[in-house]
């Protein structure tokens, strides 16, 4: 029985997935480079689908627990850990609006769903069902700036509501 291996990282190919569970490259895609990490023998054997796994190639794997914990403490951070910046921002905004302006319960539902999404997406990346992605520095910086901006907007809205409420409360109450 001949096992097939990824042409990019030489890890064994999972028969049911479309991308490599180690490097995230789609199967069937050739990767040629002058600075290849493979010997001529490995490249030649890859044409016969008998590539031996490379030694000391670290297996990239997402921690599903870390994705869950990040999402628990910072809404959407689990999605950012999985390399999905837009999804992380959308979840953070939905969680914030749900908790603060929609009387808590919708925010809790969105938060639980974001935790489930981050956990399952990390698992799918580990199985090779989704390409392995990781956030780069600009994604993390954008997410942090987004968190700070939304926090300031929320504080500003609550300050305006408080000022309006106090104005009406003191204008309605009779003087002492």
Beta strands, then each sheet from edge to edge (+ up, - down):
end
